[in-house]
Amino acid sequence: MIRPAWEMMPQGAAADRVAATCATLPRIETLRLVLRAPRLSDWATLEPIFTTDRAAHIGGPMSAEDAWLDFNQLVAGWILRGHGALTITLHSDDTPLGLVLLGHELGDPQAELGWLLTAEAEGQGYATEAATALRDWGFDLLGDAGFVSYIADDNTASHHVANRLGAQRIGHHPLASDVAIYGYGGVA
């Protein structure tokens, strides 16, 4: 499939600027994973997270256009707020497994620690491993009261991840009564 022009990597000086910007973002390594700056080339693998039934717990499935805009918003957080999405890969393979994010979306009372995985990556502990690493990085950046996780009530797998991260269920999102809020550290 030929990807649209807006998904193609820029060339020349623009490509150099992209590389320099990405070099300023954190690269976090765990036992099995690398959390690195998102790349345009990741999108072909990540898009189904947003545009298929996999997106049921994040307001989807989204149209291709809305998915692209949501991905861009998550990445833009790095420039606007000093935190955002990181692509999850294995040490041994740079193929994206999903995203882990510390982001602040429209309508959210606080920044969110979240995770989104491809179908192939589920059930292997990657979400917990990646979110633990970003949680710890986020504590250093925002403090232990600086973020929460927003999880749809029917997203059992993500509730389990939040529990493994030591989060406590503290209520529901003020704009979505079917979305639980999990707090970390000093959030109560």
Salt bridges, closest charged atoms under 4 A:
GLU7 OE1 - ARG3 NE 2.72
GLU29 OE2 - ARG27 NE 3.22
GLU29 OE1 - HIS91 ND1 3.61
ASP42 OD1 - ARG36 NH2 2.89
GLU47 OE1 - ARG3 NH2 2.97
ASP94 OD1 - ARG36 NE 2.97
ASP94 OD2 - ARG39 NH1 2.43
ASP108 OD1 - HIS173 NE2 2.79
GLU122 OE2 - ARG54 NH2 2.58
GLU129 OE1 - ARG32 NE 2.66
ASP136 OD1 - ARG135 NH2 2.87
ASP153 OD1 - ARG169 NH2 2.93
ASP153 OD1 - HIS172 NE2 3.08
ASP154 OD1 - HIS57 ND1 3.09
